[in-house]
Amino acid sequence: MGIKNETTTTMTSQPHVCIIGSLNIDFVTSTPRCPGPGETLTATSLSVTAGGKGGNQATACGRASFISKTTQDVSVSMIGAVGAEDVYYSTLLKPGLEKSGVNTAFIEESTEAQTGSASIIVEEAVGGENRILVVPGANHSGMMNDVSQIIDVVKQQQVSPKVIVLQGEIPRNTTLALLEYFNGGVSTDNRAHVVFNPAPVFPKGISLAALKHTSVLIMNETEAVQMSRSIAGLPVSDLSQPTELDNLQPEELAPRFHEMAHVQIVLITLGAKGVYFSTRTGRKGTVPGVKVLKVIDTTAAGDTFVGYFSASLGRFLATGASLDTFDDQIEAAVSRANAAAAKCVQRKGAMQSIPFAYDME
């Protein structure tokens, strides 16, 4: 696919979004029921697909930037790690990213570990209930355990990214250090606008010090409660001990992140109910959910939302405007990301279900 980078006359620099995160191969087996100990069953089907939250979000951001089939208006790069000489990377994961407009030059092909994987058993007899085994592999070794190496790779990129996207599928220590580095003071050279999607939320949570001054925090309702517990110094994973935070509504949770962590933008996804948005400068509201005829697969819906919103933010920041003036555009950006997620759930799979922007009209 021919790609041409294009900017508008109002932009002071090329929009560039860099995703730092996980890359997986998903093995999905559908079966009438799960076998018992020592039992062999004939399953219904096996599919092998590209995934990982980092890869999904990079794909979504890349596809969001295709304003036509041949024109990409945001540069998107991916920093992650896979196993060296992995046939699934060369034939499935890498081509999928590149056809989505993602620069894969900064993905490490590690000799220390295999590509991350998820083995998913879908039990048809109980309504498609999942059992999942995750092997982090290269996502938790080599470069992904070396913050200084990741930062060096970011600096090697021809155009410095205005937006850095992070999730929760790489080591916690790496994520905390990257948050603290990129969330540094506005006047420092390392400052970038971080879009942080803490999914899954680390069992030990995210420290308040690391979260401070994050530009955008994107969570679902459960994650919002867990993150609120975390910054309050309460256990994240032990929900057997309920607290008053557990029953707070999105409009009550969001201000806590503004006040305690100085997060500029808080987005809480509500599934079919839509998305609640709140900014530190006072803009807030709910974008209603998009009605769809049939939900097929919700696997990459959240990642699609993150990628599309990050692309919108990258375009805005490339104009030279400050983040606190994004209030006038936030509702439109949330609406577009929500519409893309709604289109995603009507298709099967992860990466392959994410729509291109030119299909959104």
C-alpha positions, -999 to +999 in steps of 0.1 A: +000+000+000+015+033-010+016+058+019+020+095+016+024+117+048+003+148+046+000+178+069-022+209+068-010+244+065-019+251+102+005+224+115+038+235+129+052+199+128+043+165+115+018+147+138+035+117+153+022+092+178+044+065+193+029+035+210+051+016+235+035-017+244+028-054+240+027-075+209+011-110+210+000-138+188-034-151+198-044-188+194-081-192+198-096-227+200-134-231+200-147-263+216-181-277+226-167-281+261-133-281+279-116-315+282-111-330+317-078-343+330-062-367+306-091-363+281-087-356+244-116-339+225-122-328+189-125-291+189-145-270+165-119-245+151-086-228+156-077-193+146-043-176+148-044-139+149-022-108+157-029-091+190-015-075+222-029-043+235+001-023+222-002-038+187-040-032+187-037+004+197-009+011+172-031-005+145-061+016+155-040+048+155-025+040+121-059+032+106-074+063+121-048+083+101-058+070+067-080+098+054-080+080+021-067+046+009-034+061+000-030+092+023-020+090+059-020+123+079-004+111+112+029+093+115+026+062+138+054+042+152+055+011+175+081+002+201+078-033+214+095-067+212+090-101+196+110-133+194+137-134+168+129-154+136+093-159+147+074-169+116+042-155+130+058-120+133+071-120+098+040-134+082+012-121+103+020-094+130+045-073+110+025-072+077-007-063+097+010-034+114+026-021+083-005-023+062-022-002+089+004+025+085+026+016+115+064+020+114+078-013+127+115-003+125+117+001+163+104-033+172+131-054+188+135-090+175+147-105+208+169-136+211+161-138+248+124-147+246+096-159+223+069-136+210+042-131+236+011-153+232-024-158+244-040-193+242-077-188+244-102-217+248-138-207+239-163-231+255-194-231+232-216-251+256-216-222+282-222-193+259-186-187+247-170-185+281-133-179+277-103-195+295-070-177+287-034-185+292-010-156+286+028-161+280+043-125+282+075-136+264+094-108+248+069-082+262+086-087+296+122-092+287+151-076+269+144-040+258+110-040+274+128-043+308+153-015+300+138+019+303+169+037+291+170+016+259+133+024+252+140+062+257+170+060+234+148+043+207+122+071+211+150+097+206+162+079+174+130+086+156+133+112+129+103+132+142+099+134+180+065+121+190+041+146+205+020+117+219+032+086+237+007+058+243+012+033+271-009+004+285-005-023+311+009-053+293+046-045+297+065-047+330+051-024+358+085-009+366+090+000+329+056+016+328+062+036+360+095+049+348+082+059+314+053+077+330+077+097+352+101+104+324+075+117+298+053+134+324+082+156+333+079+194+335+067+213+304+100+231+300+121+199+299+133+183+267+118+149+275+082+162+279+056+144+258+018+141+261+011+106+275-021+088+267-022+061+294-047+032+292-040+011+325-054-021+311-050-045+327-044-026+359-013-039+376-021-058+409+002-033+427-014-004+410+002+028+397+019+052+421+005+087+424+040+101+416+041+082+383+006+092+373+011+129+381+007+153+351-004+125+327-021+142+298-049+117+291-061+088+312-084+063+295-102+036+316-133+015+317-156+016+347-138-012+366-104+002+359-115+037+370-124+022+404-091+002+406-070+033+397-089+054+422-081+029+448-045+029+437-038+066+440-055+066+474-030+039+486-057+012+488-054-024+476-062-027+439-070-064+435-086-072+468-122-063+460-134-085+489-129-054+511-152-028+496-146+009+500-167+040+494-148+045+461-163+013+447-198+029+443-187+062+429-201+072+395-178+083+367-186+120+373-175+115+409-144+095+401-129+117+373-123+148+396-102+127+419-077+122+391-077+159+382-072+170+418-049+143+432-028+135+401-033+166+380-044+145+350-055+169+323-081+147+305-100+117+320-121+094+298-141+066+313-156+042+287-191+029+297-197+002+271-230+005+254-238+036+275-211+056+258-181+076+273-178+101+301-152+128+295-138+154+319-110+179+316-091+197+343-101+230+328-138+222+334-153+206+303-173+175+310-201+154+297-212+120+283-210+110+246-238+085+242-232+050+229-236+040+193-264+015+186-253-015+165-274-042+150-253-070+164-223-073+187-200-100+173-167-096+192-157-068+217-120-079+218-103-048+204-130-022+211-112-004+239-080-004+220-097+010+189-110+038+211-075+046+225-059+046+190-085+068+174-085+093+202-047+094+202-046+102+165-070+131+170-049+144+199-017+141+177-033+162+150-043+189+174-010+191+192+008+194+158-008+228+153+013+241+182-018+246+204-016+238+241-035+208+256-057+231+278-073+245+246-084+210+235-117+215+253-135+227+222-125+196+203-127+169+229-163+159+224-158+155+187-126+134+193-144+112+218-174+108+194-152+097+166-133+072+187-165+058+201-179+054+166-148+035+155-151+012+186-188+005+177-178-005+142-151-027+156-175-048+177-195-057+146-165-077+133-147-108+145-111-107+158-087-082+172-065-062+148-085-072+117-117-059+132-104-023+135-118+001+109-099+024+086-108+061+088-119+062+052-145+035+061-160+056+089-180+080+068 
